Amino acid sequence: MTALLSFRNVWVEYGDKIVLERVGLDIDAGSFVSIVGPSGAGKSSFLRLVLGQEAPSRGEVLLDGQPMRAECGPDRGIVFQRYSVLPHLDARRNVLFGLECAGARVTGRLFGAARRRALEEVDAMLDAVGLLSAGGTYPAQMSGGMQQRLAIAQALITRPRILLLDEPFGALDPGIRKDMHALITRLWREYSLTVIMVTHDIGEAFALGTRVLTFDKRRHDPHAPHRYGATATYDIALERKTEVQGSDAE
Ligand SMILES: Nc1ncnc2c1ncn2[C@@H]1O[C@H](COP(=O)(O)OP(=O)(O)OP(=O)(O)O)[C@@H](O)[C@H]1O
């Protein structure tokens, strides 16, 4: 079976600074991959490769066995720790914006029947993340948890196959984080997503992932810290036996 994503001897270098080196791994469709590692180990750089925001300086990244083009496509969505949503748009228009970006590249706006259909989809997505009644609310009026629900809705509205999460729950209180764990688990299953999540929380990595990757440097040169890059040093397959329970879990 072809892996959804394959990394073949992938390097990321900025000038003479090596960030990632010799990354070789396959990611299967439907997996939930957690990535942990020290600050600066190239975890966000790895996500940018998957997003198509950046091309490897050496090696190749394959999507469905084909070389991935260095461009963001609607089949990949991303949620960051903060600032994923647009402050000047209410919740409904934030999610609609995600659709407009993907569906109407020329004008950037949807009109008439297409807009009505899109708004129905938007409301269904807001419902899926528990924000249907907050459709007219602006991000500044929302709690951190609500903003992250909105960011997830915005990322999922284009029905991506791959959802990238960069420390998505890092700024949230523990109770809210549990709710978000339950939500993301439900959406991962319902939407048959492949999730790649960077987190600094080891417990979260193991609670949510079907696989945990650690990124770190195998070699260090104390006189030239940029000489060696990080790679996937541990690759741990997990059996997810238990459901993640949050207060909003179905
Ligand atoms: N465009 C760039 N030009 C030069 N260096 C860069 C660039 N982007 C990232 N880096 C460097 O690459 C290294 C890895 O950054 P990256 O953000 O991928 O690490 P990370 O593991 O996600 O870190 P953190 O956990 O702190 O978010 C850092 O040293 C960073 O300064």
The ligand as a MOL file (V3000), in Angstrom:
LIG
                    3D

  0  0  0     0  0            999 V3000
M  V30 BEGIN CTAB
M  V30 COUNTS 31 33 0 0 0
M  V30 BEGIN ATOM
M  V30 1 N 13.1240 30.9750 7.2390 0
M  V30 2 C 14.0820 30.6490 8.1030 0
M  V30 3 N 15.3440 31.1160 7.9600 0
M  V30 4 C 16.3170 30.7930 8.8230 0
M  V30 5 N 16.1570 29.9770 9.8850 0
M  V30 6 C 14.9190 29.4820 10.0850 0
M  V30 7 C 13.8240 29.7850 9.2220 0
M  V30 8 N 12.7120 29.1350 9.6790 0
M  V30 9 C 13.1030 28.4520 10.7670 0
M  V30 10 N 14.4180 28.6640 11.0160 0
M  V30 11 C 15.2140 28.1010 12.1090 0
M  V30 12 O 15.0400 26.7100 12.0490 0
M  V30 13 C 15.1040 26.1350 13.3640 0
M  V30 14 C 13.8930 25.2330 13.5450 0
M  V30 15 O 12.7200 26.0450 13.6530 0
M  V30 16 P 11.2840 25.3870 13.8790 0
M  V30 17 O 10.3580 26.5210 14.1390 0
M  V30 18 O 10.9700 24.4540 12.7790 0
M  V30 19 O 11.5470 24.5670 15.2180 0
M  V30 20 P 10.4990 23.9520 16.2450 0
M  V30 21 O 10.9940 22.5880 16.5890 0
M  V30 22 O 9.1300 24.0430 15.6970 0
M  V30 23 O 10.6840 24.9430 17.4750 0
M  V30 24 P 9.6310 25.3840 18.6290 0
M  V30 25 O 9.3340 24.1430 19.4140 0
M  V30 26 O 10.4010 26.3930 19.4220 0
M  V30 27 O 8.4330 25.9710 17.9440 0
M  V30 28 C 15.1580 27.3110 14.3360 0
M  V30 29 O 16.4890 27.4610 14.7570 0
M  V30 30 C 14.7210 28.4910 13.5050 0
M  V30 31 O 15.3470 29.6700 13.9390 0
M  V30 END ATOM
M  V30 BEGIN BOND
M  V30 1 1 1 2
M  V30 2 1 2 3
M  V30 3 2 2 7
M  V30 4 2 3 4
M  V30 5 1 4 5
M  V30 6 2 5 6
M  V30 7 1 6 7
M  V30 8 1 6 10
M  V30 9 1 7 8
M  V30 10 2 8 9
M  V30 11 1 9 10
M  V30 12 1 10 11
M  V30 13 1 11 12
M  V30 14 1 11 30
M  V30 15 1 12 13
M  V30 16 1 13 14
M  V30 17 1 13 28
M  V30 18 1 14 15
M  V30 19 1 15 16
M  V30 20 2 16 17
M  V30 21 1 16 18
M  V30 22 1 16 19
M  V30 23 1 19 20
M  V30 24 2 20 21
M  V30 25 1 20 22
M  V30 26 1 20 23
M  V30 27 1 23 24
M  V30 28 2 24 25
M  V30 29 1 24 26
M  V30 30 1 24 27
M  V30 31 1 28 29
M  V30 32 1 28 30
M  V30 33 1 30 31
M  V30 END BOND
M  V30 END CTAB
M  END
